[in-house]
């Protein structure tokens, strides 16, 4: 599993919760966040136990868009 910097990756009951974690930028999408999402999805693809993915933002907003 990758070392994520701008997302939180949590395996839970046959699924994975991917949380955008850039509160200082209202979870805006950055190049590093995109790289983290790609790495997380690669990890999901390699794990036969995962059957669902939920993507969310921590706090008040989901994402402010592209940064």
ABEGO torsion letter per residue (X at the ends): XBBBAABBBBBBGGBBBBBBBBAAAGGBBBAAAAAAAAAAAAAAAABAABABBBBBBBEABABAEBX
